[in-house]
Amino acid sequence: MVDKSLPELPLLGDHSLIFLMLAALCLVVAIRFVKRALEPIGAIVESVAAAAAVFLALGLALVLVLAAALSQ
């Protein structure tokens, strides 16, 4: 049977906690920069939502006008 376990890495030794802390720090920095990078997209999403609300209101108004015209 073939042993598929990971080999022991002598480099990690006592430094594994330091490596984990550095990895956590890198993740925090990456998340902060992702939030900054996505901020301009938020304005685009808001404008698309506003446009959708306008089209929904216009469509509903048209349906109501047609319903009023057909009910007479």
N, C-alpha and C positions, 0 to 999 in steps of 0.2 A: 504494500500500500504506500502511496506517495504522501509525504508529509507536506501539507499545504499551508502550514502556519507561517507567520511572518518571522523572519530571522531576527535575532537580537541585534540591536544597533548599539555598538559600544559608544558612539558619539553622544547618544541621548543621556545615558547614565544619570548623573545627578542634575543635569541641566534641563530635564524635561519640563519642570515647573517654569523655568525662565522662558522656554520656547512657547509654552502655552500662554503665558502672560503676554509675550510679544505678539502672538497670533490674535489674542483678544484685542490688544491695542490696535493692530492693523484692521481688524473687523470694525471697531468703533470708528476709526478714521474713514474707512471706506463707506460706512453707512452715512456719516455726516456729509461726505462729498456727493454721494448718490442723492441725498435729499436736496443739496444745492443744485445739482444738475437737473433734477426733476421740477424745480420751482417754476421755470418758464412754461412747462407743460401744463401746470395747474391753471394758468391763465387761459390757455387754449381750451382746456376741458370746460372751464366756466363759460367761455364764450359759446362753445358748442351747445352746452346745456341751455343757455339763454336763447340761442337761435331755435332750439327744439321747442322751448316753451312758447316762443312767438309763433312758430308754425302750428303748434297744437292749438293755441288760442285762435289763430286765423281759421284753421280748419273747423273748429267747433263753432265759431261765429258763422261761417258759411253754411254749415249744416243747420244751424238754428234759423238762419234767414230762409233757407230752402224749406224747412219744416213750416215756418210761418206762412210762406207764400203758398205752399200746397194745402195748408189747412183751411184756406178761405174758399 
